[in-house]
Amino acid sequence: MNEAIRTPKGDKRPRRTETKEVRRQQLIDATIRSIAKHGIGGTTMSTVTDIAGLSLGIVNFHFQSKQKLLEETLIYLAREHHHQWFKAYNDAGLSSIAKLMAIVDAHFHPRICSRQKLAVWYAFYGEAGRREVYRKLIEDIDIERFDLSLRLCEKIAQEGRYHAIPPRQIANLLEALYDGIWLELLTYPESYTRKNARDQIRAFLATVYPDHLDMPTFS
């Protein structure tokens, strides 16, 4: 009688079903490093496999083409970002301003806001020929964050009777600030820190919602 093959107790080697995901993640991580170093145009299947220490056959098996690998890498970054801000939002308690600031803070978490990953985001943004394709891949995630921020801004406006700037405009400005300040961090790393970046947005929100948020202290 055949018995099921059992993994010895304490053996943490990946199973065959896990190995596929491990390999895919290794290749995506290598793609991030390659794009940060060479740009999208200079990234090839060979640069990725060299960084990952895997064979060309492995990357072709998992992703079939460079374009598929690029798209999966972008989706991975978007989902990682989504997980970070959505978890922060859920963990922030009941206060609308605390939840909004949790979303802000998540944009500058070291896991998300590294020079390497910022370089990759802007490499994708700079691809004029495929910008619309890339935008559609992550559009639903961006819309979810915007809608959530808009609802929070509406609640805060009602609580504080703020009427100077409409909530939709504030939500739009937040999205623009994330992108612009990320670019500042990428371009001027020697004089701009994640804390500086976060405090710039807090200062904007403290000006708009003075009864809900204190102005940060800039050093």
Sequence and secondary structure as in RCSB ss.txt:
>XXXX:A:sequence
MNEAIRTPKGDKRPRRTETKEVRRQQLIDATIRSIAKHGIGGTTMSTVTDIAGLSLGIVNFHFQSKQKLLEETLI
YLAREHHHQWFKAYNDAGLSSIAKLMAIVDAHFHPRICSRQKLAVWYAFYGEAGRREVYRKLIEDIDIERFDLSL
RLCEKIAQEGRYHAIPPRQIANLLEALYDGIWLELLTYPESYTRKNARDQIRAFLATVYPDHLDMPTFS
>XXXX:A:secstr
        TT     HHHHHHHHHHHHHHHHHHHHHHHHHHH  HHHHHHHHT  HHHHHHHHSSHHHHHHHHHH
HHHHHHHHHHHHHHHHT S HHHHHHHHHHHTT TTTS HHHHHHHHHHHT GGGHHHHHHHHHHHHHHHHHHHH
HHHHHHHHHHT  SS HHHHHHHHHHHHHHHHHHHHH TTT  HHHHHHHHHHHHHHHSTTT       
